[in-house]
C-alpha cells in the first residue's frame, strides 16, 4: 500500500494485556482518516506509539517511505507529528503566543525572551491559518473551541505534516463544530494529513475521507468512508447488528406519575403538555435550541416557570430550586456530566452518595463510611463500572463509566422519576449498550424516565413515546409504533 504514513504490523503489550496485535494502517497526504472502535480497541495506544509516547514491541513506522528508527516524542515532533488530545495541553495563565511557542521562545541579543517578536510570529501563524485570535489573549479567557484553535496553531507553527485529533468535539456546540471542521478541511486541502478519533459517527461521515476500524487491539478493516453506513460501521465495531444494541423489554406502563400542563418559560418554551407514566421512557426529540433541555430544567426546578402546572403523582408542585425537586423524588442526568453531573476530583463513593447523605447517617447524625462504601460497591458490581475500586477519582474514568456513576447516584437516592439529557453523549458503542441496559433495568423496576437525545435511532430504540420540539414549542407526541426518523425530523423542522 502506498501512503504518506504507514504503520506496519504494530504490536504492543503491557503486563497481562496485548493492547495491539499486528495492526497495519496507511494514510495518504491530505487525507482525513478516522480511527474508530470501542473504548479499549487500541486507538489511543496506537496514536501514542505514533507520537513516540510509547515504544512498539514489533512492527515499523514509515513516513514518506522512510523507516523511522528513533521514535522519541521530541523526534516525532521534529518529523511533523502532532497530537491534540481531548484534555488540551495548554498553560491557561499564559497568552496565545506563549502557548504557540512554548519551549521555543525567541530570545533577544541579551538572552531574554523577545515577547514582541513572539507576538508578531504568533500573529503571522494565526493570520496564515485565518484564525480570529488575539496573540496577546490569555488562554483561560478563551472558549474551548478557541483553545483548540491555539493547539492547531501550535502544531502548524512546528510545520506539522500529520495532526491527530483525539475526541476534539466532546464539548463543542454546533457552530463551534462547524468552525473546527472548516479549518480541518482547509488544512487537508493544503496537504496536511489528519487522523481523527471520535465516538460521534455522524461527524466521521461529515468530515472524514477514509477510516480504519479497530476492535480488541486488532484491525478489522479500512476503506473509504463512502463505503459505509452507520449500521455497517457499528456492526463492524461491536460484532453485531446495530438493532441488537437496544435491549428488548415488555412494555408495562402504569399510572401517570408526572403531569405537565401549559408549561411556559417566556422566550424559551411555550405551552408544553405531556403525561409521564410509571415504567415509561418518554423521549424528547428536536434540533439544538428547540427547548428540550429547558423542559427538564423547568420540571426539576433549575429554571423558573412563568405559566403552567406540574403535578407529581396527582399533587401540584412548584419547585423553587433543584434541591426541592430532588427531595420530591426527581433526579437529573445533565448533558454536561463533567461540569454538572460529577464532582470530578472526588471518588465514586462521594459522587454516588452525595444526593442522599441522610441515608448514610447514624442515629447521632454522623456519616457511616462503611455504609457509603457498601452501596457504592453494590452499583460498581451491578453496572460493571471500571475501574472497580470505590475510591477511584471520577476524573480518571472513561465517559461511559462516568455516566454509570451519575445514573447510580440517583438510583442510590431512591429516585422515582429520572430526567436524562443526552444519556450516551461522548461514550463508545459498547458503553452505550450498557447504558441502555441500565435504563431498561430502571424502567422494569418501576422508575419513569423523561429523556432528551439528539440521536434519533437512540430515541426510537429505547422510548415508549416521543415528543417533538421545534423552537420552544411542542409539535408532536407519538407512540413508538407510529413514528420513524423521517416523522421525527419532519416535526422537528416544521
N, C-alpha and C positions, 0 to 999 in steps of 0.2 A: 504493500500500500504506500502511495506517496503521501507526503504530509509535512507541513512546517514543523509540527510536533508529533513525535511518535514515542509512545511508551510501550515497549515490547516485553511481554511475558513477566510482568511485575508481580513479585510475591513478597509478602511481609507477614511475619509472625511476631506475636507478643507472648509472654508466658501463658500457656494454656489456650491460646487463641490464634487461629490463622486468619488474619484480618484481610489479606489479599491473596488470591490464588490464581496465578497465571493470567493477570489482566493485561490486555493489549488495547490501546486506543490510538487513533490517528486523527489529527485535527489540521485543517488547511488554513493557510493565511487568509485573514479576513472573515473567517467563519465565526458564528456564534453557536457554540456547541454545548448542548445541555447534558448534564450528568444527572441522571435520575435514579431513584431507588429509595427503599425504606430506610429509616434510621438503622444503622448497623450494616448497611450494604457495602460500606467501604469507601464511599465517595470522599469524605474528609481525609481519610488516611492516604488515599491516592494523591490528593492535592497537596498534602503535607510532604509527601515524597517529592512531588514536582517542585515545591518551594524550597526543598532542602531541609525542612524541619525534621523529617525522618529519613534515615538511610534505607535503602532497599536491600532485601536479602538476596534476591536474584532478579535478573532482567536487565534492561538497558533503557536509557532515555536518549533520544536523538533530537537535536534542534537544528533545523535546516540541513539535515543529513549528517551532522557531526555528532558523534557519540560523546556524551557528557561524562567525564570521569570524576571530577570534583563537584559534588552536589551540595556543598555547604550553603546555608541561606544567603550569605554575602555573595558567593559566586553565582547563585541563581538569579539574584537581583541584578548583578552585573550583566548577565546574559539576557535580561529583559523579561524575567518572570515576576509578576506582581500578584499578590493575593489580597483581596479586600474581604475581610470577614464580616459576619453579621454584627459582632461586637467591634465597633470601629476602633482602630488603633491610633487615636489622636490624643494630643495633650489639650484638654479642654480650656486651660487658662492661658494658652498661647495663641498667637494670631494665626490666620490662614497661611501667611507667608512663612512663619516659623515652622508650621507643621509640614508644609510642602517640602521645605529644605532641611528637615530635621536630620541632624548628623552631618549636614553638608553646608553649614552656614558659610557664606562668603566672608572673607576677612579683609580688613584694611591693611595698609603697609605696616602698621604698628601691631598687627596680630589681633586686633579687636574685631568683634562681629560688625560687619558692614550692613546695618539694618536698611539703609536707603537702597543699596544695590539689591538686597534680598527682596524688598518690596517691589522694586522695578522688575526683577526677574520673575517674581511670582505673578505680577500683573501680566507680563508677557505670556506666561503659560496659560493663565486664565483666559486672556483675550484670544489666544490661538484656539482654545477649546470652546470658545463662545460661551463661557460661563459667567453669569452675572453675579460675581462675588467680589467683595472688597478685600484685597490682600491684607488690609490692616484690621479687619474684623476679628474679634476674639471668638474662637470656635464654640465655646459654651453658649454663646448668644445665637448660634445658628440652628435652624431646624435639622432634623435627622437627614432629610433629603439633601440639604446643602452640605452637611458634613460628609455625606457620601461623595459629593462632587469634589470636595477637598481631597479625599482619598484617591479619586480618579486622577485629579490634577497632580498629586504627589507621584502616582505611578507613571504618568506620562512625562513628568519632569525628569524621570530617570530613563526615558526612551523605552518604556515597556513595549514588548512585542506581543506578550501573552498576558492577559489580565483574567484572573479567576475571581468571579463574584459569587460569594457563598451566602445564600439566602439574603440577597440585598434588599428585598421588598417587604420584609416581615412587618415593618411598622410604617409603611408609606401609604398615603392616601392616593386616590385615583389620579389626581393632577400631578402629584409628585412622581408617581409611577410612570406617567407619560413622559415627564421630563427626563427620567433616567433612561427610558427606552430610546428616546431621541438621541441622546449623546452616545449610547452604546452602538446604535445603528450607524451613526455618523462616523464614529471612530473605526468601526468594522469596515465601512466603505473606503476608508483611507488605509486599510491594510492591517489594523490591529486585530488580533485574534482574542476572542473571549471564550472562557469556559464558565458556564452558568449553572449553578446549583440551586434548585428551588423545589419545594413541595407543591407549589401552585402550578398545576399542569396547564391551566389556561394561559399563563404567562409564557410557558415554553412554546405553545403553539403560536402565540402572538409575536414572539421575539426571535426564537432560535431557528437556525437553518438545518442543524443536524443534532443527533443525540446518541448517547450511549446509555443503555440500561444496565444497572448492576443489581445483584441480589446475593446476599450472604458471602460477600467478598469475591464473587465471580462476575465476569461479564456475561450478560445474557445475549445481547446483540447491539449492533449500531446501525444507523441508517439515517436518511433524510427525514426531517420532521413530517413532510407531507405524506409519508407512507403510513402514518399512524393516526388513529383516533384516540380520544380519551379512554374509551373502553379497552382498546387493544393495549394501550400503554399501561393501564392499571393491571390488566390481566398478566402482562409480562412481568411487572414489578412484583406482584404478590403471588403469582402462580395460579390464579383462578379468575373467573369472570367477575366483572365489576358488580353485577347484580347480587352476587353472593356475599358482598361486604356487609349488606344490610341484614340485620337479624330478622328472622321470621317470628311473628308473635300472633297470638289470638287476641283480637280486639275485645276488650272487656270494659266498655265505657260506662261509668256510673253517673251519679248525680252531679249537678252544677256545683262547683266549689268556688269559682271566681266569675263574677258578672260585671261587665263594664258597659256603661250606657252613656252615650254622648260625650265621651272623654275629649276634652279640648284644652290645648295649651296654645294660646293665640300666637299665630305665626309659625307654629311648629307642627301640631297635629290638630285635626278638626273632626268632631263628631264620630269618634271611634266606638263601635259597638260589637261586642262578642261575649260568648259564654265559654268558659273552660270547664271541662268535666273531669271528675276523678278518673285516673287511669288513662288520660288522653294526652297526646302531644299535638298541640295546636301550633302550626308553623306560621311565620310571618315572612312573606316574600316582598321584594321591591328593589328598586335601584338605590344606589348610595344617595343619601339625603332625602329619602322618601318618608322618614319619620319612624322607621321600625324600632331602632334602639330607644327612641324617645318614648315610645309606648311602655317599654319595660321600665324605664326610669320613672315615668309618671305613676305607674301602678305601685311600685315599691316605696315611693316617697322621696326619691332622689331629686325630682323636679316638681314644682308646684303645679296644681291643676286649676285652670280658670273656670271651667264648666264641666258638668258631667258627674257621674257617680261610680264608685267602685264598691261592690259588695263581696264580702268574704263569707262563704257558707251562709248566704242569706242575710248577713249583717252588714249594714253600711259602715264603711271605714274611710277615713281620710288621714293618711299618714303624713305627719309633719316632716319626717326625715326617714332615712333608710333604717335606722335602729328600730323605729316603731314597726316598720314592715317586717323586719327580721323577727322581732318578738311575737308578731302575729302568725308566724309560720311560713314566711316567704324567704327565699334565698335567691341570689343573683350571681350568675357566672358572666362577668363582663367581657366585652370584646377585647379589651386590652388587659389580659390576665396579669402581665408582668407589672403594669402600672397600678392596677386597681384590684386585682384578684388575689395577689400574694404579697406577703412580706418577704422579699427575695433574700434578705440577709438572715432570715430566721429558718429554723429547721422545720421538718414536716410535722413534728409534734405541735409546735406553736401554731403553724398555719391551719392544721386540721381542727384544733380545739378552740381557737380564739373566738369564733362566733357564739359559743355557748359555754363560756367558762364556768357558769353557775353549776353545770352538770358535774364538774370535776372538783368541787369544793367539799371539804368535810364539814362536820357539824359546827366546827369552830370558824368556818368561813375561809379556811386556807386551802389552796390548791393541792391536789394529790398527784404528784408527778407520775407515780406508778400507774394510776388510772388513765391519765392522759396518754402515756406510752402504750398502754394496753389497747386502747381504742385505735391509736394510730397504727399499731402493728396489725390490727384486725383488717383495716382497709388496705394497707400495703399488700397483705396476702390476698384479700378478696379481689382486688383490682390489678394485681400483678404489677405494682409500682416498682420501678427501678431507678436508682439503687435501692436495695431493700432495707437499709438502715433508717430507723425513725429519726435519727439525728442528722441526716443528710440536709445540707443547706439547699433550699429550693432553687437558688440562682444557678446551681451547677447541674440541674436536671434538664432533660430534653423537654421540648414543648408538649409532647404527648403526656409525659409523666407529670409535668406541672399541672396540666389540665385535669388529670385524675385527682391530684391533691385538692384542687379547687372544688371539684364535684364532691369529693369525700367530706370536705368540711361541712357542707350543707346537709349531707346525709347524717353525719355525726351530730348535727344540731337539730335533728328531727324535723327538718323542713318538710312542709306539706305541698307547697307549690314552688317550683323552680323556674326562674326566668333565665333563659340561656341565650347569650348573644354570641353568635359565630362559634359554635362548640368545637370545631376542628380546624380553626384557622391556625396556620403555621405548624401543623403536625403532619407526619408522614402517613401513607396509606394504611400501614399496619396499625398505627396508633388510632387512626380514625375508626377502624373496625372495632377496636377495643372500647372506644368511647361510645360508639353506637350500642354496643352490647351493655355498657353500664346504664345508658339512658333506658334501654329496654328493661333491664332489671328493676330500675326505679319505678317505671310505669306498672310493671307486674306486681310490685309491692304496694301499689295504691297511690303513688305520687302523681302529680299533674305537672305538665311541662309546657311553658309558653316559649317558643324557640324562634329566634331570628337567624337566618342564614342567607348568605349571598350565593350559595351553591344550590341550584335548583334540583339536581339529582339527589342531593342530601335531604332536602325537604320532602321530595317525592318518595324517597326510600325509607323515611323514618316517621313521618307525621300521619295523623288520622284525618286532620283537616288542615287547610292552608288559607290564610287570609292574605290578601294582596294590597299593598300600599303604593300610592303614587302622589308625590308632592304633598305629603301630610294628610292625605285623605284615603279612606278605605274604598277600594274599587271592586273588591270581590271577596267572597268567602266560599270555599269549595270543599266538598267531601273528597277524600283522596282518590276515590274511584272516578271522579268527574273531571280530573284535571291532568294536564300534561305540561311539559316545559313550554310548549307553544302557547297554551292557555295562560300560564302564569306570566310569560313575557308580554303577551298582548295586554293584559290588565295592568301590568306594572308600568307600561309605557303609554297607556291610554289616558 
